[in-house]
Amino acid sequence: MSAAASTYPASAPWPGEWASLAACAGRQPLMDDDLPGETAEEREARHWRAAEVCRRCVVLAECAAWREATPVAQRVGVSAGRVRRPAQKGDTDLLNPASTAVAVA
């Protein structure tokens, strides 16, 4: 993952060794929040593609547990089939399209 291409916050806890088994491993910037020059429509389409990567991932449960353990303010981009943009108060579940932003305490 290139530091210049990723929006992953440096202060966020890094996932466990299971992350190397993740379907998204090496697939940045697909999972990132925003990319320079990207329109909102392009970002949304990319996030849906990222969610499809999550859907078939063998470590989805581990990733979801890691995401829940990560402070909300540090959750950006797509992981565990969810996306949170910096302006959001909660996550949007892309694997369950009927859901809306999930409020968090």
Secondary structure, DSSP 8 states (H G I E B T S, - for coil): --TTT----TTS----GGGGGSTTTT-TTTT-S--TT--HHHHHHHHHHHHHHHHT-TTHHHHHHHHHHS-GGG--EEETTEEE-TT-SSEEESSSTT--EE---
